[in-house]
Amino acid sequence: MKTKGAILWGVGEEWSVEEIEIGDPREGEVTVELAASGLCHSDEHLVTGGTPVAFYPVIGGHEGAGVVTKVGPGVTGLKEGDHVVTAFIPACGQCPPCSRGMQNLCDLGANLLAGTSISDGSYRVQAQGKDVIPMCLLGTFSPYMTVHQASVVKIEPDIPLEVAALVGCGVTTGWGSATKVADVRPGENVVIMGAGGVGMNAVQGAAAAGAKRVMVIDPVAKKREWAMDMGATHVYENAEEAAGKVNELTWGRMAEKTIITVGDIQGEDVATALSLTGKGGRVVVTGMGNYANMDVKLSLFELTLLQKDLQGAIFGGLAPRNAIPELLSLYQEGQLKLDELVTTKYSLEEVNQGYQDMRDGKNIRGMIVYTDADRR
C-alpha cells in the first residue's frame, strides 16, 4: 500500500515526511494500522549518527500500538482486529536467550539496525524507489507497518492505544531498569540520573519497589517537578549538588543503586554514578551513547575495593511478552502512570518540532497521534 512516513536520508538531516510504500505481509508477518508512536530519544541517535545503520534512508519509530489489519501465512496467535504493542526487541521464544528467560536478548535482534525482514531477509518499505531500513525492524513513524509477529505483543482491546504505545520502549525500559536490573529492594536509596521518557519510569519502578528515597538528577526544572509527581523524594539540578545531599541523607553510605538514564550517555557519567553509589552497590547503565565512544571514566581502585557492580541494561532486562501485558495491567489498576507521561501530542508532519521540544527539555514523552487524514 502507499501511505506516508517520516524518513531520514542521512546523518544530520531532518525527518522528511513523504510518500512511502509498505509491502503486504509475508510468512510470519502482519500489517498493523497504528494509532500512535512515541518520540523516543533512540531515534535521535539516528539523526546524530550515534547509532549506526547499514545504510540510509531509514524510517524512524519503534514505540507504537495499533490494530492488526492483515495476517500473512504461518502467523499464530494473531488475527485481524487484534490490538498490539510493538516490541523494539523481537522475541521468538525459542532461541537460546529466550529459552533462558532473556527475551530482551533474543537472537532475532541481530538485524535490528540492518533492516532486513526476519521472514526472508528482504525489505518491506520503499521510498523514492529505494529500500528503506525500518528502525528496530518496526518503523512506527508511519500510520501503517508490516512486521514479523515476533515484534508485536497482543494486548487487551479496552486499553487506550495511545498510552499502550509507551510500554513498547520507554516505560518498560525504565521500569525494568529499576525493578529487574537494579533489583531495587524496600528501604534502599536510589539515584536516577536523567528524568526523560526512560528515567521517569525508572522513578516509578524504584518507588513501586519500595525504595526509601528516590533521588533524581536532571538539569531541567520542569522535569524535576514532574519527577516528584512520579514518585521521586528528592531532586537535584546536577551531580555536584546531589553528591553532598546524598552523602548527608545516607550518613555517608551513599546510594545502594544508581541508574543512568540520560539521553546521550558520556564516559564520565559512569564515574559520576559510581561515586554516588556506596559499598557493594550497583550502577545500571540504561542510557545510550555513541557507538564509537570507547572511553569510560571510572576508578578501578574504587570498583574493586568497594566491590561495586556496573551493569548494562536493554529493555529493562524484561521479557516483552510478559512485561508489556503486566505493565498495562498495573496501569488499569491505577498502579502505573501512563497518561501523565504524554506531555505533548503531534501530527506526523510535526515530528521535527517534537524532537526539537525533546532537545529543549519540554517533554517527558512526545507522541505522534495518527488521524484518518494520515492514512489517506
C-alpha positions in Angstrom: 0.0 0.0 0.0 1.0 3.6 -0.4 1.0 5.8 2.7 3.4 8.3 4.2 6.2 8.1 6.7 8.9 10.1 8.3 12.2 9.2 6.5 15.7 10.1 7.4 18.0 10.4 4.4 21.3 11.0 6.2 23.1 11.9 9.4 22.4 15.5 10.5 19.3 15.9 8.3 15.7 16.5 9.5 12.9 13.9 9.2 11.2 14.1 5.8 7.5 13.2 5.7 6.8 11.8 2.3 5.1 9.0 0.4 6.3 5.5 1.1 5.2 2.1 0.0 4.6 -0.7 2.5 4.6 -4.3 1.4 1.9 -6.9 2.2 2.7 -9.4 5.0 4.7 -12.5 4.0 5.4 -15.6 6.0 5.0 -14.9 9.8 4.2 -11.3 9.3 1.3 -8.9 10.0 0.3 -5.5 8.8 -0.7 -3.1 11.6 -2.6 0.2 11.5 -1.0 2.3 14.1 -2.8 4.7 16.5 0.2 6.4 17.9 4.0 6.4 18.1 6.3 7.7 20.8 9.1 10.1 20.0 12.0 8.2 21.8 15.5 9.6 22.1 16.8 6.4 20.4 15.6 7.7 17.1 17.5 11.0 17.7 20.7 8.9 17.7 20.0 8.1 14.1 20.0 11.8 13.3 23.2 12.4 15.2 24.9 9.3 13.8 25.3 7.9 17.3 23.6 4.7 16.3 24.9 3.1 13.1 22.7 1.7 10.4 23.6 -0.4 7.3 22.5 2.5 5.0 20.1 5.4 4.6 17.2 6.1 4.2 15.7 5.0 7.5 12.1 5.2 8.6 12.0 6.1 12.3 9.9 5.0 15.2 9.9 1.9 17.4 7.4 2.7 20.1 3.9 2.2 18.9 0.5 0.5 19.2 -2.3 -0.3 16.8 -4.7 -2.9 15.3 -3.8 -5.8 13.0 -5.3 -5.3 9.6 -3.7 -8.2 7.6 -2.2 -11.5 8.6 0.3 -13.4 6.5 0.7 -17.2 6.2 2.2 -19.1 9.1 1.1 -16.5 11.7 0.0 -18.0 15.0 -1.8 -16.3 17.9 -2.7 -13.1 16.0 -5.7 -12.3 13.8 -7.2 -9.3 12.1 -8.7 -6.9 14.6 -6.2 -7.8 17.4 -4.7 -4.9 19.4 -0.9 -5.0 19.6 2.0 -3.1 21.1 5.4 -3.1 19.3 8.4 -4.6 21.0 11.6 -3.0 19.8 13.4 -6.2 20.6 11.7 -9.1 18.8 11.0 -12.2 20.9 10.8 -15.5 19.2 10.6 -17.6 22.5 12.8 -20.4 21.0 16.4 -19.2 20.7 18.9 -19.8 23.5 18.5 -16.4 25.2 14.7 -16.7 25.0 14.8 -20.2 26.4 16.9 -18.9 29.3 14.2 -16.3 30.1 16.1 -13.4 28.4 13.6 -12.4 25.6 15.2 -8.9 25.6 18.3 -10.5 24.1 16.5 -12.6 21.5 18.7 -13.7 18.6 16.2 -12.2 16.2 17.6 -8.8 17.2 20.8 -9.4 15.3 19.5 -7.4 12.3 17.8 -4.6 14.2 19.8 -1.9 12.5 20.3 -3.7 9.2 16.5 -3.5 8.4 16.2 -6.9 6.7 12.9 -8.6 7.5 13.0 -11.6 9.8 11.0 -13.7 7.5 13.1 -13.7 4.3 15.8 -11.0 4.5 14.1 -8.6 2.1 12.7 -5.1 2.8 9.1 -4.1 3.4 9.4 -0.3 3.0 10.4 1.7 -0.1 10.7 5.4 -0.7 11.6 7.1 -4.0 12.2 3.7 -5.4 14.8 2.8 -2.7 14.7 0.2 0.1 14.2 1.7 3.5 15.5 0.4 6.8 12.8 0.4 9.5 14.0 1.4 12.9 14.3 -1.7 15.1 12.5 -3.7 12.3 9.4 -1.6 13.0 9.2 1.9 11.6 6.3 3.4 13.6 6.7 6.9 12.1 4.0 5.8 9.6 0.3 5.0 10.1 1.0 1.5 8.8 3.7 -1.1 9.2 4.3 -4.7 8.1 6.4 -6.5 10.6 7.2 -10.0 11.9 4.8 -11.5 14.5 7.8 -11.7 16.9 7.9 -7.9 17.0 4.4 -7.3 18.3 2.6 -8.3 21.5 -1.1 -8.8 21.8 -2.9 -6.7 24.4 -6.4 -6.3 25.8 -8.7 -4.3 23.4 -10.0 -2.0 26.2 -6.6 -0.3 26.8 -6.3 3.0 25.0 -3.8 2.5 22.2 -2.2 6.0 22.6 -0.9 5.2 26.1 -0.3 1.5 25.3 2.3 2.6 22.8 4.5 3.8 25.7 5.2 0.3 27.0 6.8 -0.7 23.7 10.0 1.0 24.8 10.4 3.9 27.4 8.1 2.7 30.2 9.3 -0.9 30.2 13.0 0.1 29.8 12.8 2.5 32.7 10.6 0.3 35.0 12.7 -2.8 34.4 16.0 -0.9 34.9 14.8 -0.3 38.5 12.8 -3.4 39.4 14.8 -6.0 37.4 18.3 -5.0 36.6 19.0 -2.7 39.6 16.8 -5.0 41.7 15.7 -2.2 44.0 14.8 -3.5 47.4 12.5 -2.0 50.0 14.3 0.6 52.1 17.1 1.3 49.6 18.3 4.7 48.5 18.2 5.1 44.7 19.7 7.8 42.5 18.4 8.2 38.9 20.5 10.3 36.5 18.2 11.8 33.9 14.4 12.2 34.0 13.3 11.8 30.4 11.0 9.2 28.9 13.0 6.3 30.3 14.3 7.9 33.6 10.8 9.0 34.7 9.7 5.3 34.6 12.8 4.2 36.5 11.5 6.7 39.1 8.1 4.9 39.0 9.7 1.5 39.2 12.0 2.4 42.1 9.1 3.9 44.1 6.9 0.8 43.4 9.8 -1.5 44.6 9.7 0.3 48.0 12.8 2.5 47.8 13.2 4.7 50.9 14.5 7.6 48.8 14.3 8.1 45.0 16.8 10.9 44.2 16.6 12.3 40.7 19.3 14.4 38.9 18.2 16.5 35.9 19.2 20.0 34.8 15.6 20.9 33.6 13.5 22.4 36.4 10.2 21.2 34.9 11.4 17.7 34.7 12.5 17.8 38.3 8.9 18.9 39.2 7.4 16.1 37.1 9.7 13.6 38.7 8.3 14.4 42.1 4.8 13.7 40.8 6.1 10.3 39.6 7.5 9.2 42.9 10.8 11.0 43.4 11.5 12.1 47.0 14.4 14.4 46.3 15.5 16.2 43.1 18.8 17.9 42.2 20.0 20.1 39.3 23.4 18.4 38.9 25.6 15.7 40.3 27.7 18.1 42.3 24.7 19.3 44.2 23.4 15.7 44.6 26.7 14.3 45.9 26.7 16.3 49.1 23.0 15.8 49.7 23.1 12.0 49.1 26.0 11.8 51.5 24.1 13.7 54.2 20.9 11.8 53.8 22.5 8.4 53.9 25.0 9.2 56.7 27.9 8.8 54.3 26.8 5.4 53.0 25.6 6.8 49.6 23.0 5.1 47.4 22.6 1.3 47.1 21.6 1.7 43.4 22.2 4.3 40.8 20.6 4.2 37.3 21.9 6.2 34.4 19.1 7.2 32.1 20.5 10.3 30.4 19.6 10.6 26.7 23.2 10.6 25.4 25.5 9.0 27.9 29.1 10.1 28.1 32.1 8.2 29.6 32.3 10.5 32.6 28.7 9.7 33.6 29.9 6.2 34.7 32.4 7.7 37.1 29.8 10.1 38.5 27.3 7.3 39.0 29.9 5.1 40.8 30.8 8.0 43.1 27.2 8.3 44.1 26.9 4.6 44.9 28.0 3.1 48.2 30.0 -0.1 49.0 28.6 -3.2 47.4 26.2 -1.1 45.3 25.1 -1.3 41.7 25.2 1.1 38.8 22.9 0.3 35.9 23.8 1.8 32.5 20.5 2.2 30.6 21.1 5.4 28.6 22.5 5.1 25.1 25.7 6.7 23.9 27.6 7.0 20.6 28.5 3.5 19.2 32.1 4.7 18.6 32.7 6.1 22.1 35.0 3.6 23.8 36.2 5.9 26.6 34.7 5.2 30.1 35.9 7.1 33.2 35.9 5.2 36.4 38.1 4.4 39.4 39.4 0.8 39.2 40.6 1.2 42.7 37.1 2.1 43.9 35.4 -0.5 41.7 37.5 -3.3 43.2 38.0 -2.3 46.8 34.4 -1.2 47.4 33.1 -4.2 45.4 30.7 -2.1 43.2 28.8 -3.6 40.3 28.5 -2.0 36.9 25.7 -3.5 34.8 24.3 -2.7 31.3 20.6 -3.0 30.5 18.4 -3.3 27.4 14.6 -3.2 27.6 15.0 -3.1 31.4 16.0 -6.7 31.4 12.4 -7.7 30.9 10.7 -10.2 28.6 8.4 -8.3 26.2 5.7 -10.9 26.0 5.4 -10.9 29.8 6.2 -7.4 30.7 4.0 -5.5 28.3 0.7 -7.1 29.4 1.8 -6.9 33.0 2.6 -3.2 33.0 -0.6 -2.4 31.2 -2.5 -4.4 33.9 -0.8 -2.2 36.5 -2.0 0.8 34.5 -5.5 -0.5 34.5 -5.3 -0.9 38.3 -4.0 2.6 38.8 -0.6 1.5 40.0 1.3 2.8 36.9 1.1 6.3 35.5 1.0 6.4 31.7 -1.4 9.2 30.7 0.8 11.6 32.7 3.9 10.7 30.6 2.4 12.1 27.3 3.4 15.8 27.6 2.5 16.8 24.0 0.8 15.2 21.0 1.9 15.9 17.5 0.8 15.1 13.9 3.3 13.1 11.8 4.1 16.4 9.9 5.2 17.9 13.3 7.8 15.2 14.0 10.7 17.6 13.7 9.1 20.0 16.1 8.5 17.1 18.5 12.2 16.3 18.6 13.1 19.9 19.0 10.9 20.0 22.0 12.6 16.9 23.4 16.0 18.6 22.9 14.7 21.7 24.7 13.5 19.6 27.7 9.8 20.4 27.2 8.5 16.8 27.1 8.6 13.7 29.2 7.4 11.9 26.0 6.1 13.5 22.9 3.6 11.3 21.0 2.6 11.2 17.3 -1.1 10.5 17.1 -2.4 9.3 13.7 -5.6 10.5 12.1 -7.7 9.4 9.1 -6.0 12.1 7.1 -2.6 10.5 7.7 -3.9 7.2 6.3 -5.1 8.6 3.0 
